[in-house]
Amino acid sequence: MAARIAGRGTVSGLGTVLSLALGALWWWAVVRLAVTHDAGPLEGAVAAGGWGLSLLPVHCVAKARAAGVVAQGRWRTAWRRAERPRG
């Protein structure tokens, strides 16, 4: 049991170190683009790639657990109910 816990800690520790290293690399590229005149396409690609990763939907929920989700095959009924006039 202790080996399994230690293994998980090692993996999450590596993930943290990797995240910090990639974050530092991104900041280096952004600062280099802002400060120096000789920054090139490498710095631009790193900065744009890091910014693009921030747009990923990382807070996803499984469809079965999502609030207000329509069951599979029920879209037609849901659209009809939505189009029906209220009142």
Secondary structure, 3 states (H helix, E strand, C coil): CHHHHHHHHHHHHHHHHHHHHHHHHHHHHHHHHHHCCCCCHHHHHHHHHHHHHCCCCCCCCCCCCCCCCCCCCCHHHHHHHHHCCCC
